Amino acid sequence: MISHIKIKDFAIIDNVDIDFYSGLNIITGETGSGKSIIIEAISLALGSRADTTFVRSGKEKAIIQLIVEEDKKEYIITREVFAAGKSICKVNDEIVSVSYLNKLCKKIVDIHGQYDNQSLLNPEYHLSLIDKYGSDIIDPVKDKVAVLYEEYTNINNKLNSLLKNAAESERKRDFMQFELQEIESVNPYIGEDEELSSDLLILQNSEKIYQNLSSAYEIIYENSPSAFEGLGKSIHLLQEISDYSKDLSKLTESFSDNYYKFEDLIKDIRKEKESISFSSENLDETINRLNSLDTLKRKYGGSIEKVLKYKENLISNINNIENIDVLREELSAKLKNCHEKLQKHSEKLTSLRKQISEKIEKKINNELKELNFNHAALSIEFNDNKENGKINFSSNGTDTVEFLIITNLGETPKPLAKIASGGEISRIMLAFKSITCDYDNIPSMIFDEIDNGISGITASIVGKKLRQISKNHQVICITHLPQIASFSDHHYKIQKIFDEKSTYTDIISLSYDEKIKEIARLLGGTNITDTTLKSAEELIKLSIQ
């Protein structure tokens, strides 16, 4: 519940500090004194959209602070709105997002204003009331319907796309088969282009390679005397002196090792020379092969790896097209199975909603009788969401719902929007609040405009109903009717104060005697007499009975 509110520099409020209590808290005041500004401030603190026009003229920022309790936890909620446009939310002095604040406060306070009355006239709101009331049993089935509907939609979209593109797929298949044949006719492998480029370089320079290898071989081995022959003689000379010292022995041994290695190199040169053979046919084949590979790379990705990947995709796509009948049958079977499940769970959801609706009808009609609707009867009409005889599924089931009401004896049920007056709508909404406040489990309820269009006995009945709700919930209510105000457990008065420089609104807690005077003012206006004071006190005493 809300235990304290502090408002500073908000609209025409300069600085207000007020404590609220459990039970029925009533706020009254003259027209234009700023009663609704209190609700605006509370709404802002609870996470509504920040509006810089509410910052008091000439001030840097407006500050609204609430102390609220929920599940034995105390929260200090602070909202600062700067004239420059910035807004800051804090919970227990920690900055939080507006969405977090909204989520937290929805569990703590329910504000009922004129907008809620209008929403009751909107049939789209009616189904959500039913679902909310029966959330324990409805939500699991509703969630299942949402999952099945998403699955059904996805399968149906795939099937429609498959059928729509069937003819186009045939045309694409011919082209893809041409591309596949082109790649398969070349049949490249990874690294082939690099190998061929190396081979081409050798083929293009084979004559020079052969000549150089031959010349080197002749110089080293075949000329007389040859370099190799000279090395042999050198070894013989070194061997003759190798015994004279260790250094000469090592030198001779090292020279001998390199001599035999050099001999192996000469053999390698001969092999390379003998392997060289120039063929114009081989050259042409290599060039043509490289050109074929370059064409594939240019058309299908830029590298042989990407060409082969493209080939895999072609095979997969062609298989899909060739198996389109199989895919169609598979998707059709899946769609039928999902449709049956969706229909089954949608029907179950409808059945549960109708069960909950019967309970709502019974409870609402009892509440309406208590709210002086002697001949009123509310009924809930269900309609299948059909088009051309076909049920339209949605993530929310197949139901459209509308609340119908009879307000006078002998009438037929009609939509709320067509029959209910402003005062009737206020009482009907209060009837809904009476039955929903318990399952909502929200500790605080704020009512503004609840007395719209009512007076006299009906106003007393509404006051009594508010008192009844306040036994289990903190209720804060703004009213201009003495019949409602008389039921208060705690009474507050909003007044407009003027000084030489400005106008501002203040709110004060009234004592019992001050409450009598305020009720008398509501009864008799500016002329408060002993008679109106006695009437006010009598009205208060009657409300306690």
C-alpha positions as CSV (number, residue, x, y, z in Angstrom):
1,M,0.0,0.0,0.0
2,I,1.0,3.7,-0.3
3,S,2.0,5.0,3.1
4,H,3.4,8.4,2.2
5,I,3.6,10.8,-0.8
6,K,5.7,13.8,-1.2
7,I,5.2,16.1,-4.2
8,K,7.4,19.1,-4.9
9,D,7.2,21.7,-7.7
10,F,4.6,19.7,-9.7
11,A,2.1,21.7,-11.6
12,I,0.5,24.1,-9.1
13,I,1.7,22.0,-6.1
14,D,4.6,23.7,-4.3
15,N,5.5,21.2,-1.6
16,V,3.1,18.5,-0.2
17,D,3.8,15.8,2.3
18,I,1.0,13.5,3.3
19,D,0.5,10.1,4.9
20,F,-2.0,7.6,3.7
21,Y,-3.4,4.7,5.6
22,S,-5.1,1.4,5.1
23,G,-8.9,1.5,4.6
24,L,-10.8,4.1,2.7
25,N,-8.9,7.4,2.0
26,I,-11.1,10.1,0.6
27,I,-9.8,13.3,-1.1
28,T,-12.2,16.2,-1.7
29,G,-11.9,19.8,-2.6
30,E,-13.5,22.6,-4.6
31,T,-13.6,22.4,-8.4
32,G,-10.3,23.5,-9.8
33,S,-8.4,23.0,-6.6
34,G,-6.2,20.4,-8.1
35,K,-7.6,17.1,-7.0
36,S,-6.7,15.3,-10.2
37,I,-3.2,16.6,-10.1
38,I,-2.6,14.3,-7.1
39,I,-3.5,11.3,-9.3
40,E,-1.3,12.6,-12.1
41,A,1.6,12.9,-9.7
42,I,1.0,9.4,-8.3
43,S,0.7,8.0,-11.9
44,L,4.0,9.6,-12.8
45,A,5.7,8.2,-9.8
46,L,4.4,4.7,-10.7
47,G,5.9,4.9,-14.2
48,S,3.5,6.8,-16.5
49,R,5.0,8.9,-19.3
50,A,6.9,12.0,-18.1
51,D,5.5,15.4,-19.2
52,T,7.7,18.4,-18.7
53,T,4.7,20.7,-18.7
54,F,4.0,19.4,-15.2
55,V,7.2,21.1,-13.8
56,R,6.1,24.1,-11.8
57,S,6.8,27.4,-13.6
58,G,10.3,28.7,-12.9
59,K,11.5,25.5,-11.3
60,E,14.3,23.2,-12.5
61,K,12.5,19.9,-11.8
62,A,9.4,18.3,-10.3
63,I,9.9,15.6,-7.7
64,I,7.4,12.9,-6.6
65,Q,8.2,10.4,-4.0
66,L,6.1,7.5,-2.8
67,I,6.7,5.1,0.1
68,V,4.9,1.9,-0.7
69,E,4.8,-1.5,0.9
70,E,4.4,-4.8,-0.9
71,D,4.8,-8.3,0.7
72,K,6.2,-6.7,3.8
73,K,8.9,-4.9,1.7
74,E,9.2,-1.2,1.8
75,Y,10.1,0.7,-1.4
76,I,10.9,4.3,-1.8
77,I,10.0,5.3,-5.3
78,T,11.3,8.6,-6.6
79,R,10.5,10.2,-10.0
80,E,12.3,13.4,-11.0
81,V,11.1,15.3,-14.2
82,F,13.4,18.1,-15.4
83,A,12.0,21.1,-17.2
84,A,14.8,20.5,-19.8
85,G,13.2,17.2,-20.7
86,K,15.2,14.5,-18.7
87,S,13.4,12.1,-16.4
88,I,14.9,9.9,-13.7
89,C,13.3,6.9,-11.9
90,K,14.7,5.6,-8.6
91,V,13.8,2.7,-6.3
92,N,15.4,2.8,-2.9
93,D,17.8,5.4,-4.2
94,E,18.9,3.2,-7.2
95,I,18.3,4.4,-10.7
96,V,16.0,2.1,-12.6
97,S,14.3,2.1,-16.0
98,V,10.7,3.2,-16.5
99,S,9.8,-0.4,-17.7
100,Y,11.2,-1.8,-14.4
101,L,9.2,0.8,-12.4
102,N,6.0,-0.1,-14.3
103,K,6.5,-3.8,-13.7
104,L,7.1,-3.3,-10.0
105,C,4.2,-0.8,-9.5
106,K,1.6,-2.9,-11.4
107,K,1.8,-5.3,-8.5
108,I,1.2,-2.5,-5.9
109,V,-1.3,0.0,-7.2
110,D,-4.2,-0.1,-9.6
111,I,-5.4,3.4,-10.7
112,H,-8.9,3.6,-12.1
113,G,-9.8,6.7,-14.0
114,Q,-12.1,7.9,-16.8
115,Y,-10.0,5.9,-19.4
116,D,-10.9,2.7,-17.7
117,N,-14.6,3.5,-18.0
118,Q,-14.1,4.0,-21.8
119,S,-12.2,0.7,-22.1
120,L,-15.1,-1.1,-20.6
121,L,-17.1,0.0,-23.7
122,N,-14.5,-1.6,-26.0
123,P,-15.3,-5.3,-26.8
124,E,-11.6,-6.0,-27.4
125,Y,-11.1,-5.3,-23.7
126,H,-13.8,-7.8,-22.6
127,L,-11.9,-11.0,-23.5
128,S,-8.9,-9.8,-21.6
129,L,-11.0,-9.3,-18.5
130,I,-12.3,-12.9,-18.7
131,D,-8.8,-14.3,-19.3
132,K,-7.4,-12.2,-16.4
133,Y,-10.2,-13.4,-14.0
134,G,-9.6,-17.1,-14.9
135,S,-5.8,-16.8,-15.4
136,D,-5.0,-19.8,-13.3
137,I,-6.7,-22.3,-15.6
138,I,-6.8,-20.2,-18.8
139,D,-3.2,-19.1,-19.1
140,P,-1.7,-22.6,-19.6
141,V,-4.1,-23.4,-22.4
142,K,-3.8,-19.9,-23.9
143,D,0.0,-20.3,-24.0
144,K,-0.3,-23.7,-25.7
145,V,-2.7,-22.2,-28.3
146,A,-0.2,-19.4,-28.9
147,V,2.6,-21.9,-29.5
148,L,0.5,-24.1,-31.8
149,Y,-0.7,-21.1,-33.7
150,E,2.9,-20.0,-34.4
151,E,3.8,-23.5,-35.5
152,Y,0.6,-23.7,-37.7
153,T,1.4,-20.3,-39.3
154,N,5.0,-21.3,-40.1
155,I,4.0,-24.6,-41.7
156,N,1.2,-22.9,-43.7
157,N,3.6,-20.2,-44.9
158,K,6.1,-22.8,-46.0
159,L,3.4,-24.8,-47.8
160,N,2.0,-21.7,-49.6
161,S,5.4,-20.7,-50.6
162,L,6.2,-24.1,-52.0
163,L,3.0,-24.2,-54.0
164,K,3.4,-20.7,-55.2
165,N,6.9,-21.2,-56.4
166,A,6.4,-24.7,-57.9
167,A,6.3,-23.4,-61.6
168,E,9.2,-21.0,-60.9
169,S,11.1,-23.9,-59.4
170,E,10.8,-25.9,-62.5
171,R,12.4,-23.1,-64.5
172,K,15.1,-22.7,-61.9
173,R,15.8,-26.4,-62.0
174,D,16.7,-26.4,-65.7
175,F,19.1,-23.5,-65.1
176,M,20.6,-25.1,-62.0
177,Q,21.1,-28.4,-63.8
178,F,23.0,-26.5,-66.5
179,E,25.2,-24.9,-63.9
180,L,25.8,-28.3,-62.2
181,Q,26.7,-30.0,-65.5
182,E,29.1,-27.2,-66.2
183,I,30.9,-27.7,-62.9
184,E,30.8,-31.5,-63.1
185,S,32.2,-31.4,-66.7
186,V,35.3,-29.7,-65.4
187,N,35.3,-31.6,-62.1
188,P,37.9,-29.5,-60.3
189,Y,39.6,-30.4,-57.1
190,I,41.0,-28.1,-54.4
191,G,44.5,-26.9,-55.2
192,E,44.4,-28.0,-58.8
193,D,44.7,-24.4,-60.1
194,E,47.9,-23.9,-58.1
195,E,49.4,-27.1,-59.4
196,L,48.6,-26.3,-63.0
197,S,50.0,-22.8,-62.6
198,S,53.3,-24.3,-61.5
199,D,53.3,-26.8,-64.3
200,L,52.6,-24.1,-66.8
201,L,55.5,-22.1,-65.7
202,I,57.8,-25.1,-66.3
203,L,56.2,-25.9,-69.7
204,Q,56.6,-22.3,-70.8
205,N,60.3,-22.3,-69.8
206,S,61.2,-25.9,-70.6
207,E,63.8,-25.1,-73.3
208,K,65.8,-22.8,-71.1
209,I,65.6,-25.1,-68.1
210,Y,66.9,-28.0,-70.2
211,Q,69.8,-25.9,-71.7
212,N,70.9,-24.7,-68.3
213,L,70.7,-28.1,-66.7
214,S,72.7,-29.6,-69.6
215,S,75.3,-26.9,-69.5
216,A,75.7,-27.3,-65.7
217,Y,76.0,-31.0,-66.0
218,E,78.7,-30.7,-68.8
219,I,80.8,-28.2,-66.8
220,I,80.7,-30.3,-63.7
221,Y,80.9,-33.8,-65.1
222,E,81.5,-34.2,-68.8
223,N,84.1,-31.6,-69.8
224,S,87.7,-32.7,-69.7
225,P,89.0,-32.0,-67.2
226,S,85.6,-31.7,-65.4
227,A,85.0,-30.0,-62.1
228,F,84.1,-33.3,-60.6
229,E,87.3,-34.9,-61.8
230,G,89.3,-32.0,-60.3
231,L,87.5,-32.6,-56.9
232,G,88.6,-36.3,-57.1
233,K,92.2,-35.3,-57.6
234,S,92.0,-32.9,-54.7
235,I,90.7,-35.6,-52.4
236,H,93.7,-37.8,-53.3
237,L,96.2,-35.0,-52.6
238,L,94.5,-34.3,-49.2
239,Q,94.6,-38.0,-48.2
240,E,98.3,-38.1,-48.8
241,I,98.9,-35.5,-46.1
242,S,96.0,-36.2,-43.7
243,D,98.2,-38.2,-41.3
244,Y,100.5,-35.3,-40.6
245,S,98.1,-33.5,-38.2
246,K,94.6,-33.8,-36.7
247,D,93.5,-30.6,-38.5
248,L,94.5,-32.0,-41.9
249,S,92.7,-35.2,-41.1
250,K,89.5,-33.4,-40.2
251,L,89.8,-31.2,-43.4
252,T,90.3,-34.3,-45.5
253,E,87.3,-36.1,-43.9
254,S,85.0,-33.0,-44.4
255,F,86.1,-32.6,-48.0
256,S,85.5,-36.3,-48.7
257,D,81.9,-36.1,-47.2
258,N,81.0,-33.0,-49.4
259,Y,82.5,-34.8,-52.4
260,Y,80.0,-37.6,-52.1
261,K,77.2,-35.2,-51.5
262,F,78.2,-33.3,-54.6
263,E,78.2,-36.5,-56.5
264,D,74.6,-37.0,-55.5
265,L,73.7,-33.5,-56.6
266,I,75.2,-34.2,-60.0
267,K,73.0,-37.3,-60.3
268,D,69.9,-35.1,-59.4
269,I,70.8,-32.6,-62.1
270,R,71.0,-35.4,-64.6
271,K,67.6,-36.8,-63.6
272,E,66.0,-33.3,-63.8
273,K,67.6,-32.8,-67.3
274,E,66.3,-36.2,-68.5
275,S,62.8,-35.5,-67.2
276,I,62.4,-32.3,-69.1
277,S,60.4,-32.9,-72.3
278,F,58.6,-30.1,-74.2
279,S,55.2,-30.8,-75.7
280,S,53.1,-28.2,-77.3
281,E,50.0,-30.5,-76.7
282,N,50.8,-30.5,-72.9
283,L,51.2,-26.8,-72.9
284,D,47.8,-26.3,-74.7
285,E,46.1,-28.7,-72.4
286,T,47.4,-27.0,-69.3
287,I,46.4,-23.5,-70.6
288,N,42.9,-24.7,-71.6
289,R,42.5,-26.5,-68.2
290,L,43.5,-23.3,-66.3
291,N,41.1,-21.3,-68.5
292,S,38.2,-23.7,-67.6
293,L,39.0,-23.4,-63.9
294,D,39.2,-19.6,-64.1
295,T,35.8,-19.5,-65.8
296,L,34.2,-21.6,-63.0
297,K,35.9,-19.4,-60.3
298,R,34.7,-16.2,-62.0
299,K,31.1,-17.5,-62.2
300,Y,30.7,-19.4,-59.0
301,G,32.5,-17.7,-56.2
302,G,36.1,-16.8,-57.0
303,S,37.9,-19.9,-55.7
304,I,37.7,-23.6,-56.3
305,E,36.6,-24.1,-52.7
306,K,33.6,-21.8,-53.3
307,V,32.9,-23.5,-56.6
308,L,32.6,-26.8,-54.9
309,K,30.4,-25.3,-52.2
310,Y,28.1,-23.8,-54.9
311,K,28.0,-27.3,-56.4
312,E,26.8,-28.8,-53.1
313,N,24.0,-26.1,-52.9
314,L,22.9,-26.8,-56.5
315,I,22.6,-30.6,-55.7
316,S,20.6,-29.8,-52.6
317,N,18.3,-27.4,-54.3
318,I,17.7,-29.6,-57.3
319,N,16.9,-32.5,-54.9
320,N,14.4,-30.3,-53.1
321,I,12.7,-29.4,-56.4
322,E,12.7,-32.9,-57.6
323,N,11.2,-33.9,-54.3
324,I,8.6,-31.1,-54.2
325,D,5.7,-33.6,-54.2
326,V,7.2,-35.4,-51.2
327,L,7.7,-32.1,-49.4
328,R,4.2,-31.0,-50.2
329,E,2.8,-34.2,-48.8
330,E,5.0,-33.9,-45.7
331,L,4.0,-30.2,-45.1
332,S,0.3,-31.0,-45.7
333,A,0.4,-33.8,-43.2
334,K,2.1,-31.6,-40.6
335,L,-0.3,-28.8,-41.3
336,K,-3.3,-31.1,-40.8
337,N,-1.9,-32.5,-37.6
338,C,-1.1,-29.0,-36.2
339,H,-4.6,-27.8,-37.3
340,E,-6.2,-30.6,-35.3
341,K,-4.2,-29.8,-32.2
342,L,-4.8,-26.1,-32.6
343,Q,-8.5,-26.6,-33.0
344,K,-8.7,-29.0,-30.0
345,H,-6.9,-26.5,-27.7
346,S,-8.8,-23.5,-29.1
347,E,-12.0,-25.3,-28.3
348,K,-10.7,-26.2,-24.8
349,L,-9.8,-22.5,-24.3
350,T,-13.3,-21.5,-25.4
351,S,-14.8,-24.0,-23.0
352,L,-12.8,-22.6,-20.1
353,R,-13.6,-19.0,-21.0
354,K,-17.3,-19.9,-21.0
355,Q,-17.0,-21.5,-17.6
356,I,-15.3,-18.4,-16.2
357,S,-17.8,-16.2,-18.0
358,E,-20.7,-17.9,-16.1
359,K,-18.9,-17.1,-12.8
360,I,-18.3,-13.5,-13.9
361,E,-21.9,-13.1,-15.0
362,K,-23.2,-14.4,-11.6
363,K,-20.8,-12.2,-9.5
364,I,-21.3,-9.1,-11.6
365,N,-25.1,-9.3,-11.5
366,N,-24.9,-9.7,-7.7
367,E,-22.6,-6.6,-7.5
368,L,-25.0,-4.7,-9.8
369,K,-27.9,-5.4,-7.5
370,E,-25.9,-4.1,-4.6
371,L,-25.1,-1.0,-6.7
372,N,-28.8,-0.2,-7.1
373,F,-29.2,-1.8,-10.5
374,N,-32.5,-3.5,-9.5
375,H,-33.4,-4.8,-12.9
376,A,-30.0,-5.0,-14.6
377,A,-28.5,-8.2,-15.9
378,L,-25.2,-8.5,-17.6
379,S,-24.5,-11.4,-20.0
380,I,-21.4,-12.3,-22.0
381,E,-21.9,-13.2,-25.6
382,F,-19.4,-15.5,-27.4
383,N,-19.0,-15.5,-31.2
384,D,-16.8,-17.7,-33.3
385,N,-14.3,-15.7,-35.3
386,K,-15.5,-17.0,-38.7
387,E,-15.1,-15.7,-42.2
388,N,-17.1,-17.4,-45.1
389,G,-17.8,-20.3,-42.7
390,K,-14.2,-20.8,-41.9
391,I,-12.8,-20.3,-38.4
392,N,-10.0,-17.8,-38.2
393,F,-7.4,-19.0,-35.7
394,S,-5.2,-16.6,-33.8
395,S,-2.6,-16.7,-31.0
396,N,-5.5,-15.8,-28.7
397,G,-7.9,-18.6,-29.7
398,T,-11.0,-18.2,-31.9
399,D,-13.2,-16.2,-29.6
400,T,-14.7,-12.8,-29.9
401,V,-16.5,-11.7,-26.8
402,E,-18.8,-8.8,-25.9
403,F,-20.5,-7.8,-22.6
404,L,-24.2,-7.2,-23.1
405,I,-26.5,-5.6,-20.5
406,I,-30.2,-5.0,-19.7
407,T,-30.6,-2.0,-17.5
408,N,-34.4,-1.8,-17.4
409,L,-37.1,-4.5,-17.1
410,G,-38.4,-5.9,-20.4
411,E,-35.5,-4.9,-22.5
412,T,-33.3,-7.2,-24.6
413,P,-29.5,-7.4,-24.0
414,K,-27.5,-4.7,-25.8
415,P,-23.8,-3.8,-25.9
416,L,-22.6,-1.6,-23.1
417,A,-21.6,1.2,-25.5
418,K,-25.1,1.5,-26.8
419,I,-27.1,1.5,-23.6
420,A,-25.1,2.6,-20.6
421,S,-24.9,6.2,-19.3
422,G,-21.8,7.7,-17.7
423,G,-23.1,6.9,-14.2
424,E,-24.1,3.4,-15.1
425,I,-20.7,2.7,-16.6
426,S,-19.0,4.0,-13.5
427,R,-21.0,1.6,-11.4
428,I,-20.5,-1.3,-13.8
429,M,-16.8,-0.7,-13.7
430,L,-16.9,-0.6,-9.9
431,A,-18.7,-3.9,-10.0
432,F,-15.9,-5.4,-12.1
433,K,-13.3,-3.9,-9.7
434,S,-15.1,-5.5,-6.8
435,I,-14.7,-8.9,-8.2
436,T,-11.3,-8.5,-9.8
437,C,-9.4,-6.8,-7.0
438,D,-9.1,-10.0,-5.0
439,Y,-7.6,-12.1,-7.7
440,D,-5.4,-9.2,-8.8
441,N,-3.9,-9.3,-5.3
442,I,-3.1,-5.6,-5.6
443,P,-2.8,-3.9,-2.2
444,S,-3.8,-0.4,-3.3
445,M,-6.6,0.9,-5.5
446,I,-7.0,4.5,-6.6
447,F,-10.3,5.8,-7.9
448,D,-10.8,9.0,-9.9
449,E,-14.1,9.9,-11.7
450,I,-15.9,7.0,-10.0
451,D,-18.7,9.3,-9.1
452,N,-19.2,10.5,-12.6
453,G,-23.0,10.8,-13.4
454,I,-24.3,9.5,-10.1
455,S,-25.9,11.2,-7.1
456,G,-28.3,10.6,-4.2
457,I,-29.0,7.0,-3.1
458,T,-26.8,5.6,-5.8
459,A,-23.8,7.7,-4.5
460,S,-24.4,6.3,-1.0
461,I,-24.4,2.8,-2.5
462,V,-21.1,3.4,-4.3
463,G,-19.6,4.8,-1.1
464,K,-20.7,1.7,0.7
465,K,-19.1,-0.5,-2.0
466,L,-15.8,1.4,-1.8
467,R,-15.8,0.9,2.0
468,Q,-16.4,-2.8,1.4
469,I,-13.5,-3.0,-1.0
470,S,-11.3,-1.1,1.5
471,K,-11.6,-3.8,4.1
472,N,-9.1,-5.9,2.1
473,H,-7.4,-3.2,0.0
474,Q,-6.2,0.3,0.6
475,V,-8.5,2.6,-1.3
476,I,-7.7,6.2,-2.3
477,C,-10.7,8.0,-3.9
478,I,-11.2,11.5,-5.2
479,T,-14.8,12.5,-5.1
480,H,-17.1,15.6,-5.0
481,L,-20.1,13.7,-3.6
482,P,-20.8,14.0,0.2
483,Q,-22.5,10.6,0.1
484,I,-19.3,8.9,-0.9
485,A,-17.0,11.1,1.2
486,S,-18.9,10.3,4.4
487,F,-17.7,6.7,4.2
488,S,-14.1,7.7,4.6
489,D,-11.8,6.2,7.2
490,H,-9.3,9.0,6.5
491,H,-10.4,12.3,4.9
492,Y,-8.1,14.7,3.0
493,K,-8.9,18.1,1.6
494,I,-7.2,19.8,-1.3
495,Q,-7.3,23.5,-1.3
496,K,-5.9,26.2,-3.5
497,I,-3.9,28.9,-1.7
498,F,-3.0,32.3,-3.1
499,D,-0.2,34.7,-2.1
500,E,1.1,37.9,-3.6
501,K,3.3,36.0,-6.1
502,S,1.7,32.7,-7.0
503,T,-1.0,30.1,-6.6
504,Y,-0.4,26.7,-5.2
505,T,-2.3,23.6,-4.1
506,D,-2.1,22.1,-0.7
507,I,-3.5,18.9,0.8
508,I,-4.3,18.5,4.5
509,S,-5.6,15.6,6.6
510,L,-8.9,16.4,8.3
511,S,-9.9,15.7,11.9
512,Y,-13.4,14.4,12.6
513,D,-14.8,17.9,13.2
514,E,-13.1,19.2,10.1
515,K,-14.5,16.3,8.1
516,I,-18.0,17.3,9.2
517,K,-17.4,20.8,8.0
518,E,-16.1,19.5,4.6
519,I,-19.1,17.2,4.2
520,A,-21.3,20.1,5.0
521,R,-19.6,22.2,2.4
522,L,-20.2,19.4,-0.2
523,L,-23.9,19.4,0.9
524,G,-24.6,23.1,1.1
525,G,-21.8,24.9,-0.9
526,T,-20.5,28.1,0.6
527,N,-23.4,28.7,3.0
528,I,-22.8,26.3,5.8
529,T,-25.5,26.4,8.4
530,D,-26.2,24.5,11.6
531,T,-28.6,22.4,9.6
532,T,-26.1,21.4,7.0
533,L,-23.6,20.6,9.7
534,K,-26.1,18.3,11.4
535,S,-27.0,16.8,8.1
536,A,-23.3,16.1,7.5
537,E,-22.8,14.5,10.9
538,E,-25.9,12.4,10.4
539,L,-24.6,11.3,7.0
540,I,-21.3,10.2,8.5
541,K,-23.0,8.3,11.3
542,L,-25.3,6.5,8.8
543,S,-22.3,5.5,6.7
544,I,-20.7,3.7,9.8
545,Q,-23.8,1.6,10.4
